[in-house]
Amino acid sequence: MKNKKVILTGDRPSGQLHLGHFVGSLKNRVKLQKEYDTYIMIADAQALTDNFENPAKVKDNVLELALDYLAVGIDPTCAKIFIQSQIPELFELATYFLNLVSINRIGHNPTVKEECKSKGFEASVPAGFYLYPLFQVADIVGFNADLVPVGLDQAPMLELARDVVKKFNATYKTEILNMPEPLFGTAGRLSGVDGLAKMSKSLGNAIYLSDDSDVLKKKVRMMYTDPGHIKVEDPGKIEGNIVFEYLDVFCEDKAFVMGLKEHYQRGGLGDMKLKGHLLEVLESVISPIREKREQWKNETGEVQKIVSNGTNLARERARGLLSSVKKEMLIDYEEIIKIST
Ligand code: TRP
């Protein structure tokens, strides 16, 4: 049987997943998990790069993230869910890869620059945080991934990974490392409910996959629409109107959305009524996820088993890749030195 191509992707366990994650990458992972040999990383070591003072928060979110994965439909019989910190091979690999890139190249990363600003790291950024994109390269290459389904904000990390692979293969005259391809969601960046920026936990404008009906209702009610649309009969604007952005992304019935748009622009469709439609659509997306999450939550032992199993299998694969890389870099001493492990 031909070997399946490999997917490697993951998220930081620093909070619950939201609708932005869902359309940005989770849907793609669920769709492709059977076709690809899929590894999904709970990136706890990366989460510590900006939460090192708060390790309990990271640890508490590890199994929560696994629950989110299972709730959206990641199937543990084919996808391997694993914990980054438990695969030391990845950190060893990162050490060797550090030789293949310049500090300037690592620093050239719009996502990290934005994060530094929002975290107040501009004056003095911790080295671990500054270098995390290179560690992420090791995550990707450590599995010799072919495809990496992620949100658009991860594009710079993928570019760096491709640079490192190219440099490695050229330097050591080999083709052992696959060129990883990013796979972004079709929706691009999902706006937050405030309409001002992308959906993000730190901006407090996110709808979480685990939000209950009441919370969801409140968030939809406060969603940004058209500030000029005051009376029901006023004509309203579609551009920049978050309710319509969400309807475009989440409502399967495109003709229905088109009808709503026409009505809204003409006047006579009130915001409350419009939001009622969106609420129904979002409820139909989130309620099955919420229910599945509740079921898995009652089976903690099973979830732990899934993650242990995934971590063991992931480690096996990373071990193999690291060993091939070390051979190319002439760091293989098995024949002359015996170490007991
Ligand atoms: N940087 C990703 C995030 O912030 C998490 C991550 C860590 C990741 N390692 C990865 C994603 C490797 C894809 C591939 O969510």
Residues whose N, C-alpha, C, O or C-beta is under 5 A from the ligand:
A	BS01	LIG	L8 T9 G10 D11 R12 A43 Q46 Q136 D139 I140 V150
